[in-house]
Amino acid sequence: AVLSAVLVMGMGSNAALAEGTDATVNINSSAKLIEAIKNQEDGQTWVLQAGTYNVGDDCLEVEANINNVAKGFVFPIFVDDLTIRGEGEVTITSDYDPNTGAWSLQNLITVKGQGVTIENVNLKGNPNGFYGGQCNKVIELVDGAKNFTLKDVDLLPIDDADGKQNSGSIYVNVADAGNTVLENGGELSLAAELSDVYQWTIDFYGIQKGDNFTVVYDQEE
């Protein structure tokens, strides 16, 4: 069975990289993705061609200023209205093992910006020796992030030394996530059962009385 789910939560560009309009950055290599991360601007659309993109530890010195932490993030997003869209089979990952429980290095992608969209890509978290070689969080929303959209995205698993698989979690670490939507995740990203969505894949922080959540799903045999 294949399960797709939607979770609705009521709570100028670099000319060397861009082709076409100033707000569009066409990316076809890890180096170009790293450069885009370092030079991100409000309102950009990054179009990634088919392939695997490994950001390694190349963005740790980016001045992201997220949650009072200046830098030290694997893949920080700190601008508003950024869209990251894959064309074909696209995987974003990092092979960097920080081997630490330090907050900024627990995540593959850390999102501060508002109105960010990630669509039609696979995400594979980076291994972290502190967590037995697994990725703790693939994505964390924090420090005012809201109106986030994750669409047609699969979280790919990491195999540890014992053969156990874990794809990491999506962590909504804000009191007001606005209209945050997770749509059409595959089995490994949102899990095969709705109970897993709440128990394992998504951790909610700061839930308050009166918050509303709607889950809409289609199951195909």
N, C-alpha and C positions, 0 to 999 in steps of 0.2 A: 504494500500500500504506500502511496505517496501522499504526504500531508503538506498542504500549503496553508499558511496562517497569516492573518493580518491583525496586528495589535495596535489599536488606536488608544492613545493615552490622553485623558483630559487633564491635564495638569498645566589700474592700468596694467598690466601684464608684462611678462618678460619677452621682449621681442626676439631674443635668441632662441626661445623655445616655441613661440607661438607661430602657427601657420593659419591663415584665414583671418578671422576677426581678432581684435586685441584681447577679447575675453576668453578665447578658446586656445587651449594648450594641447597640441597633439603630441602624444608620448609613445615612444616605441622602444625604450630601453630603460634599464634600471637607473642609469646615470641621469636620464632626462626626468624620471620621476623624482629622484632625489633633488635635482635642481628645482623642480616645480615646488616641492615641499619647502625648500629654503626661500623661495621667492613668491610664495602664495599671496594672493590678493583677493579682496572681496569681489564676489560676483563672477569668478572664473569658472569655466567648465574644462575639466581635464578629460580628454578622450584617450583611453589606453588601447593600443592595438593588441591583438592576440599575443599572448606570451606570459612568461613568469617574471615578476618584478621583485627583486630582492633589495630592500633598502639597507640591509646590514646594520651597522652602527654609524652610518654616515650623517645622520641628522641629530645626533646627540648634542651638538653645539648650537643648534638653532635656537634663537631667542624667542621662545614661545610664550613665556609668562602665563602659565596656566596654574590656577589655584595657588598663587604665590610662589610657584617654582619657576625659575627663569628658564632653565633648560634641562636636558637629560631625558628626553623623550625619544622613543624609537620612531614614531610617526605622529607628530603633533598636527592638529588642525585648529588654528586659532583665528581664522577669518570667517566672515559671514557669507552665506549664500554661495558656498562652493559646491560644485557638482563634480563627482568622480564617476565616470561611466566607462564600462568596458565594451569593446567592440570585438565580438568573438569570445574565445575561451581565454579569460584573463585571471591570473592568480597574483595576489599581492602578499608578500611574506617578508620575513627577515630571518637570517640565520644567526643573528646575534644572541648570545646567551649571557645575560647580565649577571646571572648567579646571585641574585639578591632579592630581598622582599621590599626594597625601597619603592615607595608608591609610584613614582613617575616611570619606573622601569617594569611595572607589573603588566603593562598593556602593550599590545601591538599598536593600536591606534587610540590616541587620546583626543577627544573632541571638546573644544571650548566654544567654537563658533556656533552661531544660530543659522537655521535654514540650510544645514549641510545635507547633501544627498549623496549616497553611495549606491550604485546600481550596476547589476549585471557583471559582477566580479566574484571570484572566490577569494576568501581570506584565510590564510594559514598563519596562526600565531607563531611567534618566535619561541624557541625552547628556553626554559629558565631552570637552571640546576637547583635553585632554591625550592622549586615546586616539583622536584623529581623529574626534571626535563620537560615538564608540561608548560603550557601557556596558561596563566591565571585568567587574564581578561583579553579578549580579542579587541573589544571596543569598550571604552568608558566615556560616558557623557558626564561632564563636570563643569563647575565654575560658570554657570549661566547658560550652558548649552541647552537649546530647545528647538522644537520644530525640525527634528532630525528624521530623515527618511532612509531606510535600508530596504532596498527592493531587489528581488532576484539575486540574492547573495547567499552563497553556501559557505559555511565555516568548515574548513578541512581539518581532519584530525591529525594529531601528532602521536606517533607510536613511541612509548617509553621502552626501557630496557626489558621490561617484563611483558611487553606486547600489549599493554593497556593503551586505549585510545582516549584522547580528550581533545576537544576542539576549543576549549576555553569558553568564557561567558561573555555576554553583553551586559554591561553594568550601567544602569541608569542612576547616577549618583547626583541627582539634582532634585530639589523639592518641586520645581515647576518645569516639566519637560515640554509644555505646550502641546502642539499637535505632532507627537512623535509616532511614526508609523514604521512597523516592521512587516514587510509584505513579501509573500512568496519565497520564504526561506525553504531550503531543502531539508531533508531528514536530519542531517548533521548540524544544521544551523539553528533550527527551532525544535528539533527532536520529533520523534514519531508519535508522541502522545502529548495531549494538551497539558497533562500534569507535569510533564518534563519541562515544558516551557517555563512554568513558574518555579519548579523545584531546582532545576539545574542550569538552564541556559540563561535566564534573565534574573538578576537580582535587583530588587527595587529598594531604594534608600529614601527615607523620609516620607513614606506613605502616610497620609493624614486622613482623618474622618471626612467623608464627603467626596474623596477622589473617585473618579469613574474610569473603568476600563472596559473596552469592548473587544471581544475576540470573534473574528469571522473566519471560518475555515471551510475548505472543500477537500474531501477525501476521495481518491480514485483507486479502485481495486486493480 
